[in-house]
Amino acid sequence: MNRNLRLKRIQIIGKRRGSKELDIIFGRFIDYSLEDLDDSLLKQFEKFLEVNEPDLQSYFFSHISPPKEFEAIFQKILDSLNFKA
C-alpha cells in the first residue's frame, strides 16, 4: 500500500476509535504529526491503533506504561498534546 493510502486509512481509523477522549487525542496527533512520521513510527502507530480501547485508556488516563514496542509512538503522541496552535 502506498504511503498516501496508508495515511488516509490511519486518519479514518484514528479519528473514529469510539471514545470521544481517544478520538480527540489521536485526532490532534494525526492532524499535526502524522505526515512527519518515518516508516518505522508509522508502522508502530498503525499497530498502536489496533490495541483495544480499555488498554489505550489505561495508558493515557491511568498512568500505566504501554508495552516497550509502543514507547516511541506513545511519547510522540504525548508530545503532540502539548502543541500550542
C-alpha positions in Angstrom: 0.0 0.0 0.0 1.4 3.4 -0.9 2.1 6.0 1.8 -0.8 8.3 0.9 -3.3 5.4 1.2 -1.8 4.4 4.5 -2.1 7.9 5.8 -5.8 8.2 4.7 -6.6 4.8 6.3 -4.9 5.9 9.6 -6.8 9.2 9.6 -10.1 7.3 9.3 -9.3 4.7 11.9 -7.6 7.0 14.3 -10.3 9.7 14.4 -13.1 7.3 15.0 -11.9 5.0 17.7 -15.1 5.0 19.7 -14.4 7.1 22.8 -14.5 10.9 22.5 -11.3 11.2 24.5 -9.2 9.0 22.3 -10.7 10.5 19.2 -9.5 13.9 20.4 -6.0 12.6 21.4 -5.5 10.7 18.2 -7.1 13.3 16.0 -4.8 16.0 17.3 -1.8 13.8 16.7 -3.0 12.9 13.2 -3.6 16.5 12.3 -0.3 17.8 13.5 2.2 15.0 13.4 1.2 12.1 11.2 2.8 13.2 8.0 6.2 13.7 9.8 6.4 10.1 10.9 9.1 7.9 9.3 8.1 4.4 8.1 9.1 2.8 11.4 6.9 5.1 13.5 4.1 4.9 11.1 4.0 1.1 11.4 4.2 1.4 15.2 1.2 3.8 15.1 -0.8 1.5 12.9 -0.2 -1.3 15.4 -1.0 1.0 18.3 -4.3 1.8 16.8 -5.1 -1.9 17.0 -4.8 -2.0 20.8 -8.1 -2.4 22.5 -9.9 0.6 23.9 -9.6 -0.2 27.6 -5.8 -0.7 27.3 -5.4 2.6 25.4 -7.4 4.4 28.0 -5.2 3.0 30.8 -2.1 4.2 29.0 -3.4 7.7 28.7 -5.5 8.2 31.8 -4.2 5.7 34.4 -0.5 6.3 34.2 0.1 2.7 33.1 3.0 2.5 30.7 2.4 0.9 27.3 4.5 -2.1 26.2 8.0 -1.3 25.1 7.1 -1.8 21.4 4.9 1.3 21.7 7.1 3.6 23.8 8.3 5.8 21.0 4.9 6.4 19.4 3.3 6.9 22.7 5.8 9.6 23.6 5.3 11.3 20.2 1.5 11.3 20.9 2.0 12.8 24.3 4.3 15.4 22.9 1.6 16.4 20.4 -0.8 17.1 23.2 1.5 19.9 24.4 1.5 21.6 21.0 0.2 25.1 21.1 -1.6 26.1 17.9 
